[in-house]
Amino acid sequence: MSTAKHKILIVDDEPDIRELIEYNLKKEGYQVYTASNGQEGVTEAKRVLPDLIILDIMMPKMDGIEACRILRSMNEFKNTFMVFLTARSEEYSEIAGFNVGADDYIAKPIKPRALTSRINAILRRNVHSEEHVENKVEIGDLVIDREAFLVFRKGERIVLAKKEFELLYLLASKPGKVYTRDVILKNIWEDSVVVTNRTIDVHIRKLREKLGDNYVSTVKGVGYKFELK
């Protein structure tokens, strides 16, 4: 898929940062739009409907956390990639970002090559997901067949319970994306009142017992993600 088809919105109150990111992403062939604060970012996002939004956390008028929260509440941005950009290193800012729907987190100072590689990888998740949403996920030595409810590792069938399978499929459908416990509960257990965070942890432990420790990673204080180690 050509990167020229992807639109990226950069929301940051520092002109130098916006220009640096814009320059490097345009070199990659992306269509790039910019905004200088969260309020402008929300307005511009509604205008251009980007595929990915890069949000600084600390901004005047409206910070990135609130802007992300507002955008995630709109149907047109439910599946838009949200990447937080910040100089802050405190763990709580990362947790706050993931809790409002962030897909990834990039720290300043910006390293252009690392930034573009990360953005390319994030947008490839969407291609992977679209190709396999009704069919199979094939990643590393795993094959996950959603229609047949089957999992194979190195050609050997792995027997999973229904919820274990659904949890694995959710995580593997977007490798690298961090899923918070709230999002997992909503997607896998829906509105069940008897399910707790402990239930998720138990299912993750069972997945690791059956598949090994090389697929599902814990993001402390946030949730889980699928990545090959």
C-alpha positions in Angstrom: 0.0 0.0 0.0 1.4 3.4 -1.0 2.2 5.7 1.9 0.8 8.6 -0.3 -2.6 7.3 0.6 -2.0 7.8 4.3 -2.7 11.2 5.9 -0.9 12.1 9.1 -1.8 15.0 11.5 0.9 16.4 13.7 -0.3 18.3 16.8 2.5 20.0 18.7 2.9 23.5 20.1 6.6 23.7 19.2 7.1 24.9 15.5 10.5 23.3 15.2 9.2 19.9 16.2 6.3 20.2 13.8 8.6 21.2 11.0 11.1 18.4 11.7 8.4 15.7 11.8 6.6 17.1 8.8 9.7 17.2 6.7 10.7 13.7 7.4 7.2 12.2 6.9 6.7 14.1 3.6 10.0 12.5 2.5 8.4 9.1 3.1 5.4 10.1 0.9 2.8 10.8 3.5 0.3 13.6 3.3 1.0 15.7 6.4 -1.2 18.2 8.2 -0.3 20.2 11.4 -1.9 21.9 14.4 -0.4 23.9 17.2 -2.6 22.7 20.2 -5.2 20.2 21.1 -8.2 22.4 20.2 -6.8 23.0 16.7 -5.9 19.4 16.5 -9.5 18.2 17.1 -10.8 20.7 14.5 -8.2 19.7 11.9 -8.7 16.0 12.5 -12.4 16.4 11.8 -11.6 18.3 8.6 -9.0 16.0 7.1 -9.8 12.6 8.8 -6.2 11.4 9.1 -5.1 7.8 9.3 -2.7 8.6 12.1 -2.4 11.5 14.6 0.8 12.4 16.4 -0.1 14.2 19.7 2.2 16.1 22.0 1.0 15.6 25.6 1.9 19.0 27.1 0.2 21.8 25.0 -1.7 25.0 25.7 -5.5 25.4 25.5 -6.0 21.6 25.4 -3.4 18.9 26.1 -2.9 15.8 24.0 -4.6 13.5 26.6 -7.9 15.5 26.4 -7.7 15.8 22.6 -7.3 12.1 22.3 -10.2 11.4 24.7 -12.4 13.7 22.6 -11.4 12.2 19.3 -11.8 8.6 20.5 -15.4 9.4 21.6 -16.3 10.1 17.9 -17.1 7.2 15.7 -14.9 8.4 12.8 -11.8 8.1 15.0 -12.5 4.8 16.7 -9.8 3.1 14.5 -7.5 6.0 13.8 -4.0 5.5 15.1 -3.0 7.8 17.9 0.7 8.3 18.8 1.8 10.4 21.8 4.9 12.5 21.5 6.3 13.9 24.7 9.5 14.9 26.5 8.0 13.6 29.8 9.4 10.3 31.0 7.1 9.7 34.0 5.4 6.4 33.8 2.0 7.9 34.7 1.9 10.0 31.5 2.4 6.8 29.4 -0.4 5.1 31.4 -2.7 8.1 30.9 -2.0 8.1 27.2 -2.8 4.4 26.8 -5.9 4.7 29.0 -7.5 7.2 26.6 -6.7 5.1 23.5 -3.1 5.7 22.5 -1.6 3.1 20.1 2.0 4.0 20.7 4.3 6.4 22.6 7.4 8.2 21.2 9.8 10.2 23.4 11.6 13.4 22.6 14.2 14.4 21.4 13.0 13.2 18.0 15.3 10.9 16.1 14.0 11.2 12.5 14.9 7.7 11.3 13.5 6.0 14.4 10.4 8.1 14.1 9.6 7.3 10.5 10.4 3.6 11.1 7.9 3.6 14.0 5.2 5.4 12.0 5.7 3.0 9.0 5.4 0.0 11.3 2.2 1.3 13.0 0.5 2.0 9.7 1.5 -1.5 8.5 -0.6 -2.9 11.4 -3.7 -1.6 9.6 -2.8 -3.4 6.4 -2.1 -6.6 8.3 -5.4 -6.3 10.2 -7.5 -5.6 7.0 -6.0 -8.5 5.2 -6.8 -11.0 7.9 -9.8 -9.7 9.7 -12.1 -12.4 8.3 -9.5 -15.0 7.6 -6.2 -15.8 9.2 -3.4 -14.1 11.1 0.0 -15.5 10.2 2.8 -14.0 12.3 6.1 -15.6 13.1 5.6 -19.3 13.6 1.9 -18.9 14.6 -1.1 -19.3 12.4 -4.4 -18.1 13.9 -7.5 -19.2 12.0 -10.4 -17.1 13.2 -13.1 -19.0 11.1 -12.0 -22.4 12.3 -11.0 -21.3 15.8 -7.7 -23.1 15.4 -4.1 -22.1 16.3 -1.0 -23.7 15.0 2.6 -23.1 16.2 5.3 -24.5 13.8 2.6 -26.6 12.2 1.5 -28.1 15.5 -2.1 -27.5 16.7 -2.5 -25.7 20.0 -5.8 -26.3 21.8 -7.2 -23.1 23.3 -10.4 -22.4 25.2 -12.8 -20.0 23.4 -11.9 -16.9 25.5 -8.2 -17.7 25.3 -8.5 -17.9 21.5 -10.4 -14.6 21.3 -7.9 -12.9 23.5 -4.9 -14.1 21.4 -6.7 -13.1 18.2 -7.4 -9.6 19.5 -3.7 -9.0 20.5 -2.2 -10.6 17.4 -4.5 -8.7 15.0 -2.5 -5.6 15.7 1.1 -6.6 16.7 2.7 -4.0 18.9 -0.5 -2.3 19.9 -1.0 -2.0 23.6 -4.5 -3.1 24.8 -5.5 -1.8 28.2 -7.4 -4.1 30.5 -10.6 -2.1 30.0 -10.4 -2.5 26.2 -9.8 -6.2 26.5 -12.7 -6.6 28.8 -15.0 -4.6 26.5 -13.9 -6.6 23.4 -13.7 -10.1 24.9 -16.1 -10.2 27.8 -18.4 -7.3 26.8 -20.6 -6.3 29.7 -20.2 -9.3 31.9 -20.3 -8.1 35.5 -18.5 -11.1 37.0 -15.2 -10.5 35.1 -12.3 -8.7 36.7 -8.8 -7.7 35.8 -7.7 -10.9 37.5 -9.7 -12.9 34.9 -7.6 -11.3 32.1 -4.3 -12.1 33.9 -5.4 -15.7 34.4 -6.1 -16.1 30.6 -2.8 -14.4 29.7 -1.0 -16.9 32.0 -2.8 -19.8 30.3 -1.9 -18.5 26.9 1.8 -18.3 27.9 1.7 -21.8 29.3 0.3 -23.1 26.0 2.3 -20.9 23.6 5.4 -20.0 25.5 6.6 -16.6 26.7 7.6 -15.3 23.3 4.3 -13.8 22.1 2.5 -11.7 24.7 4.2 -9.0 26.7 3.0 -7.1 29.8 3.1 -3.3 29.7 3.3 -2.5 33.4 0.3 -0.6 34.8 -1.4 -0.6 31.4 -2.2 -4.0 29.8 -0.8 -6.3 27.2 0.5 -6.4 23.6 1.5 -9.1 21.1 5.1 -9.0 20.0 7.6 -11.6 18.9 10.6 -11.7 21.2 
